[in-house]
């Protein structure tokens, strides 16, 4: 019986050896980064329009602009300084990037104006951005009021601010925007206070309180830094925390702003 099993054992060993002798599957060749980038840019939509207005964040950085057709172009703040050198309101620009589904928002990967072209390249490691170069205390207590001209969105499609008819921008975190947006529609009257900055490109504040009237403004944030400072004045925005817990239901048109749960 042992002699009968030897051919089977030998055949099994030969089959296994031949299987291990097969060359390993080679991974697909990686495309050069420049080729992959070129292919991605070729697939991205391109929009041509007239630059109407710069959009700034509360730190004074340009992080977008509006086209005359109503498109909001968003880009990282580290592109702002270069774009300010390349274009100005009234110029025709060509923007390539990615559209946010269902919204007139274009996340720019490149912007061309005249003979200038600005590509989105991440800052070099260790490079100091505009925010780090700003002097401490540059943010100031500010207020803004007016009618909502348009809602502003992040590149992901989250409502994170409004542009008022006077040109001021009121920003807030997306989770706060989820509560405010049913009420903050174009034409709505808004009063807000917070911390921000003013520059030649515009003014913007991060709202710490907002409401339909100055008397009905409601605090959006609470915490140690939201109280009075050592000398009775308001403290800066450092340390502010967003609301915790479930968000309240959206407000009904004509009704006061619903309460936002304070941070615990």
C-alpha angles and dihedrals in degrees: 000000000000090000090053092055096049096078090050093050092047092049091050092052092048092051092049092048092051090050092054090046092061111108113257116254110265117230115242113272113262116240117233112263092242091054092049090048092049091051092049092050091048090055094047118096118252123214127191120201147127119282105238107172140355118239118217134190125225090268090062095252122137107236102162148349140219124243121217090250091060098260114144111217115202128192138158115281092241088073093054100087093049093046091051087059093046103047145015135196110290095033122122110243135185115215127193121190145093127310121228106234113253096004135087090243126123120191103212124224093171137010124197124194120172108313093342125094124183119198125196105249119163114245116267114264110274094015114141114234127210092268092056092047093053117105116252112266094025090132111086135196107264142174132204136184138174142093122310109257094181143339117251124216139196119241088262091059098256117141104242105161151348134242112224124216090250091059099256120131124219114198132191137165117278094247089058090045090058088064098039102043098080086058102034098068127145109289095026117128114240134190117185141167130192143108127307147111144260127224141157088275095055144279130280136173136192103234118234092172132021139172145147091263135024090249095050099048110137127208113251096188136039134182143100094305094050094068129080119299127242092280097040096267125117118278124233125262096265111119097017112146129202123243118281131211128034118338118242120249118275116274121257116241109271093016125111119267111277117246117268112217110249121236113266 
